[in-house]
Amino acid sequence: MSRKTGKPSYTRPPGSPGRPPAQVLRILAGLAVAVLVGVLIGTQTAAPGAADSAVEQLREQEASRDKTQIGELTTRARATAGVITPIVEGLAEPGKVDDKQLAQWKQAMGPELAWYATTVSGTTATNVARGSLRNAVEQLAAAVDTLAAAQALPESSRAPVVAAAGRQRELAVAAWSVAATQLDQINVDAGNGHQHVYLNTTGVDGLMAGDGLPEGTGK
């Protein structure tokens, strides 16, 4: 009776081939890949601290940069408040403003417009404060320009334009109050305590006001 299965390996003549070489190579390659994957997984599992450390370092760098930007912005805002306060007060009585005064105000607003027009990359909260300050400065500069345009008109035609200048002034003051509130908050968040850079302006409705807490407290 003939065999229905192949001969046992021990009956093969010496030197006869076993598994084909290509199959052996595939098996060895598969084992090598499996070992490599295992090593990589083991390395990542055993040392997760490296990635965490890198992320924490980036966060610390961002926080340090943001604190520096907040300090610079607060210092500039205080200086700007000193520049624009006489302009805000003067625009409240446009009938007393002459061409010489308008020219002086335009000159004073020039550096402020240039400084806030510079784009600085920072955190969202700091960018909001900077953008609000820029909006306030631009609105006030527009009010000065509008009043100057009114002065160039015949007296009979000035009233509506002067009123527009007054409205722009109010918008500038309102925008500054929002900016000052945001600036105060980011200083507290950065550990600087309360920093109040509000304008002491009366007669404008809907302004955001300071919290009344002492400067530097609330860290």
C-alpha positions in Angstrom: 0.0 0.0 0.0 1.4 3.4 -1.0 1.8 6.2 1.6 -0.8 9.0 1.5 1.5 11.4 3.3 5.0 12.6 2.7 8.0 10.8 4.0 9.2 11.7 7.5 12.1 14.0 7.6 14.3 11.4 9.1 13.9 9.3 5.9 15.1 12.2 3.6 18.5 11.8 2.2 21.3 14.0 3.7 21.5 17.4 2.0 17.9 17.3 0.8 16.2 20.8 1.2 13.8 21.5 4.1 12.0 24.9 4.1 12.6 27.1 1.0 15.2 29.8 1.7 12.7 32.5 0.8 10.3 31.4 3.5 13.0 31.2 6.1 14.0 34.8 5.3 10.5 36.0 5.6 10.1 34.4 9.0 13.4 35.9 10.2 12.4 39.4 8.9 9.0 39.1 10.6 10.7 38.3 13.9 13.1 41.2 13.5 10.3 43.6 12.9 8.4 42.3 15.9 11.4 42.7 18.2 12.0 46.2 16.9 8.4 47.3 17.6 8.6 45.7 21.0 11.7 47.7 21.8 10.2 51.0 20.6 7.0 50.4 22.6 9.0 49.5 25.7 11.1 52.6 25.4 8.2 54.9 25.0 6.3 53.3 27.9 9.4 53.3 30.2 10.2 57.0 29.6 7.1 59.1 29.3 8.8 61.8 31.4 10.9 63.1 28.5 7.8 64.3 26.5 6.1 65.7 29.6 9.3 67.6 30.5 9.5 69.2 27.1 5.9 70.3 27.2 6.3 71.8 30.7 9.4 73.6 29.6 7.5 75.2 26.7 4.7 76.2 29.0 7.2 77.9 31.3 8.9 79.7 28.4 5.5 81.0 27.2 4.5 82.1 30.7 7.8 84.0 31.1 7.4 85.7 27.7 3.8 86.6 28.4 4.7 88.1 31.8 7.3 90.3 30.1 4.9 91.4 27.4 2.3 92.2 30.1 4.8 94.4 31.9 5.8 96.2 28.8 2.2 96.8 27.8 1.2 98.0 31.2 4.1 100.5 31.3 3.2 101.8 27.9 -0.5 102.0 28.8 0.3 104.2 31.8 2.3 106.5 29.6 -0.4 106.6 27.0 -3.0 107.5 29.6 -0.9 110.5 30.5 -0.8 111.6 26.8 -4.4 111.1 26.0 -6.1 112.4 29.2 -5.7 116.1 28.2 -7.0 115.3 24.8 -10.0 113.5 26.1 -10.7 116.4 28.5 -10.2 119.0 25.7 -12.5 117.3 23.3 -15.3 117.5 25.9 -15.4 121.2 25.1 -14.8 121.4 21.4 -15.8 125.1 21.2 -12.6 126.0 23.1 -10.3 124.1 20.8 -8.4 126.1 18.2 -6.2 124.9 15.2 -3.0 125.2 17.2 -4.3 122.9 19.9 -5.5 120.4 17.3 -2.1 120.4 15.7 -0.5 119.6 19.1 -2.9 116.8 19.7 -2.2 115.2 16.3 1.5 115.4 17.0 1.0 113.8 20.4 -1.1 111.0 19.0 1.4 110.0 16.3 3.8 108.0 18.4 0.9 106.3 20.2 -0.7 105.2 17.0 2.7 103.9 15.8 3.4 101.9 18.9 0.0 100.2 19.2 0.0 99.4 15.4 3.0 97.1 15.8 1.8 93.5 15.9 3.2 91.4 18.7 2.5 87.7 19.1 1.3 86.8 22.5 -1.3 84.9 24.4 -4.9 85.5 23.5 -5.7 87.4 26.7 -2.7 89.7 26.2 -3.5 90.2 22.6 -7.1 91.2 23.6 -5.7 93.8 26.0 -3.3 95.2 23.4 -6.0 95.3 20.7 -8.5 97.1 22.9 -5.9 99.7 23.8 -5.1 100.2 20.1 -8.8 100.6 19.3 -9.2 103.3 22.0 -6.1 105.2 20.7 -7.4 105.0 17.1 -10.8 106.2 18.0 -9.4 109.1 19.9 -7.1 110.0 17.0 -10.2 109.8 14.7 -12.1 112.2 17.0 -9.2 114.7 16.7 -9.3 114.4 12.9 -13.0 114.8 12.8 -12.9 118.0 14.9 -10.2 119.3 12.7 -12.4 118.7 9.7 -15.3 120.5 11.5 -13.1 123.5 12.1 -12.4 123.8 8.4 -16.2 124.0 7.6 -18.3 127.1 7.6 -19.7 127.7 11.1 -23.2 126.9 9.9 -22.2 123.4 8.9 -20.0 122.5 11.8 -22.5 121.2 14.4 -23.1 117.7 13.0 -19.4 117.1 12.5 -18.5 118.3 15.9 -21.2 116.0 17.3 -19.5 113.1 15.5 -16.2 114.0 17.0 -17.8 114.0 20.4 -19.3 110.5 19.8 -15.9 109.2 18.7 -14.4 110.6 21.9 -17.0 108.7 23.9 -16.3 105.5 22.0 -12.5 105.9 22.7 -13.1 106.4 26.4 -15.4 103.3 26.5 -12.9 101.2 24.6 -10.1 102.3 27.0 -12.2 101.2 30.0 -12.6 97.7 28.5 -8.8 97.6 27.8 -8.0 98.7 31.3 -10.1 96.0 32.8 -8.5 93.3 30.6 -5.1 94.7 31.4 -5.9 94.5 35.1 -7.0 90.9 34.8 -3.9 89.7 32.9 -1.7 91.3 35.5 -3.4 89.5 38.3 -3.2 86.2 36.3 0.5 86.8 35.7 1.2 87.3 39.5 1.7 91.1 39.3 -1.4 92.0 41.3 -3.9 94.6 40.3 -2.7 97.3 37.9 -5.2 100.0 37.3 -4.7 102.2 34.2 -8.2 103.7 33.9 -8.9 107.2 32.7 -10.5 109.5 35.2 -13.2 110.6 32.8 -16.7 111.6 33.7 -19.8 112.2 31.7 -19.6 109.1 29.6 -22.1 106.3 30.2 -21.4 102.6 30.4 -17.8 102.7 31.3 -16.1 99.8 33.0 -14.5 100.9 36.3 -11.7 99.6 38.5 -12.3 97.3 41.4 -10.9 99.7 44.0 -8.3 97.2 45.3 -4.8 98.5 46.1 -2.2 98.3 43.3 -0.2 95.1 43.4 -2.6 93.2 45.5 -4.5 90.1 44.5 -1.6 88.0 43.3 
